Amino acid sequence: MSIKEHPPHFVHVPVLLTATLDVLAPATGETYLDLTAGYGGHASKVLDVTQNYQGAVLVDRDENAVNHLQAFGKKGARIVHQDFAAAARQLVDEGERFDMILVDLGVSSPQLDQADRGFSFTNSGPLDMRMDPSGGKSAADLVNTLGENELRRIIIEYGEENRGFANRIARAIVRNRPFRTTKELADLILDQHKGRWQRIHPATRTFQALRIATNDELSQIESILPLTADLLNPGGRVAIISFHSLEDRLVKRYFKEQSEAGFESELEIITKKPIEGATDDAHNPRARSAKLRAARKK
């Protein structure tokens, strides 16, 4: 199957949809920027309210998602095929401002479910993991070329893996490469695991780490956070959904800096505590780790 194709049975259930609509509070005619629009789950509900397609910009770095978003483009929305940090910088340079901004940092269900994207070890496929498969190094490039120390650092820092287990994984990777498929790597990691395991597969944290490193995800988040205030109209709202502690820590720190900046702060925090998918979105198993934080432009 071509990377440009996705079967119609792939359905992406938007995470924390009700909570997101509550904090964004869309109104008729308002403008909307979705920096990780994906398959349009959140965007469709927001635009159902605003009915302002000409005032909407939908961004994604995944070509499949961009193809899907063209339905919104036909109604007047601007569709941007770019990573969210580059798109945000471009929009700031253009002087664009919005009433609402959404950043959903998760990997979409179609990305996870398509074996040829290489995000999931439950569906064997090429060890890729690139959000934009048209360029950049794949996860296979990292696994097959990086030294043991760098692999260990990535697994510990980005996967928050136990140091001892990370040591065994990095050493085994170097001794047994090259790896071409997700199953080959997942099986190797499982072989390195000692004792029983429950709830999450032993390869989960390593796969998270490789995905983050492949797509430079944390640097992207760090670069975009200060731009959100520049992209909002006065009274505009920004909602950010994170899926693991590394992402949420960056968002929490930025919001804390804003709340402690006094008269110099640009944002007023709406969510004193994050809204968690485990309680607000319990019907969606992929939302269990999700956290939503939101703020308003002063």
C-alpha positions, 0 to 999 in steps of 0.5 A: 500500500502506498504511503499516500493511501489509507484504508477507509476503515481507519478511524481517528477518535479525537482525544478529549474532544468535549473538554477541548471544546469547553476550553476553546469555547468556539463562537460563530465567526471566530478564527481557528488554527489547528497546528496538528490537524491530523484527520480533522476530528477536533477541527470538524467540531470547532468549524461546525460552530464557527462556520468560518472556514475561510478563517481556519488554518489546518496544519499537519506534517503527515501527507496522508492527513493533509490529503484527508484535510482537503475536504476542509480546503474545499470549503475555504480553509487553508491547508498547510503541509508542514511541521507545526513549529515551522508553520507557527513561525511562518504564520507569525511572520505573516502577521496572522492572529487567531481566536483559537489555537489547538496543538494535539501532540499525539500520534493519530490512530491511522498512523499507529494502525498502519503497519507501513508507518512503523510507529507500532510494534503490534503491527510489523512493518518497516522501522520508519516512525517519521511523521513526514515520510518524505524526508529526514532520517528514519528510526531504522537509520538511528537504530542502525548507525548510532553508537551504544552510548547515544542509543542508551541516552535516547532510550533513557532520556526520551523513553524514561526507561530504567537505566539497567534495561536501557543498557541491555537494549542499547548493547543488544541493538548494536550487537544484532543490527541491522534492523529493518522491521518493527517486529525485529526490534520489538522481539529483541527488546522482549528477549532482553526483558527479565521476568514477567511484564504486565500492562505495557509491552517492554518495547513501549518506552524504546519505541516512544524514545525512537519516535521522539528522536526521529521527529525531533518532537521535544525541540518542536514543542519548546520552539512553539510554546512562546509563539502561541501568544504571538498567534492569538488575538486578545481574549484568544484561547490556546489548548495543548494536549500532551500524551507523556510526561516529557511533553506535559512537563514542557507545557506545564513549565511554560504555563507556570512561567506565564502565571508567575510573570505578573504584569509581563505575562501574556497568558491567563491560565484556564486549567489550573490543573490538567484535564486528564483523558483517563477520567474525562475520555475513559471510552477511548483507550488511547486517551488514557495518558492524555492531558489537556492544558489551556490558556487565554491571551490577555 
